[in-house]
Structure formats: structure tokens, C-alpha cells
Amino acid sequence: MDRYELRIAGELGKRRRHDLGCEPGGTAPAGQSRLVTEPLDRSALYGLLTRMRDAGIDLIAVQRINPHDEGDT
């Protein structure tokens, strides 16, 4: 299973991040947030993206995190 970095427009509160299974992912350009997922398989990732869409969260980018580079982010 892989972890993913999601970049979204705006910010999410702690509870909403928790409900989505995400944690803060560091700094992002103004007006955006970076989130990191728990390890997910492909179907769980698509489910997360669907929940985000249904919640009206504007997705900017999704990137798989290379486990070897994770400490560098």
C-alpha cells in the first residue's frame, strides 16, 4: 500500500482531516493545503477522492509518496 500527498484549495480542520484519514503534509502555497494519507490501496484512494468530491473539497494535485523520499518532505 502507498501513501499519497494531496494538495487542495483552502484548509481543512483537524476533525475533517481525521475523518478523511489524512494528516498535515507541510507547507503549501497560499490558499492551499498539503495532506498526507495513511497507507492506501488503489480502491481506498478512489474512495477517498470520491468523499472529497462529495464534500466539495477542491483537489489540485495527487502524488504518490516514494517511501524512500518520505523523510525529505
N, C-alpha and C positions, 0 to 999 in steps of 0.2 A: 504494500500500500504506500501511496505517496502523500506528501504534504504539498499544499498549494498556497501561493501568495495571491490574494485577491486585492485589486485596487478598485475602490468605489468612490463615487461622488458623495461628499458630505461626511458625516461622522455617525458612528453607532454607539449607543450607550453600552455600558458593561453588561447589562442584562440581555440586551438584544444580541450582542456578540456571543454570550454564553449560550443563548437559545440556538444560535446557528452553529455552535461548536467551533468558534474562531477566537483567536487571541490577537492583541495588537501586534502589528508587524513592523513597527518602527516609523520613521518619518516618511512623509509623503508631501507632494506639492500642496500648496494652499488650497483648501476646499476639497481635499481628498483624504482618504484613509487607506492604510495598508493593513490587511488582516492576514493571518496565517491559520490554516485549518489544522485540525487533528489529522492523523493519517486516514486517508480515504481511498476506497477503491473507486473505479470509474462510475458505477451506478450511484454510489453515495455522493460523488461530486456533482453529478447531474441533478440529483435530488436537492442538494444544497443550492445550486444555481436556480432551480425552479422555485424554491422557497424564497430566495432573494428577489426573484422577479415578481412573485405574487405579493411580496411585502413592499414593492415599489422602490427597491434599492437599485440605484443606477450603477451597473457594473462597467468599469472602464477596461480592466485587463485581468486575465488569469494566467498564472505562470506556475509550472511545476517547480518545486524546490529540489535541487540536487542535494541529497543528504550530505555529500562531501563539502558543499559550499555553505551549508546552513549556518555554521558558526561565523561566517564572514558577513552576514546580513545585519 
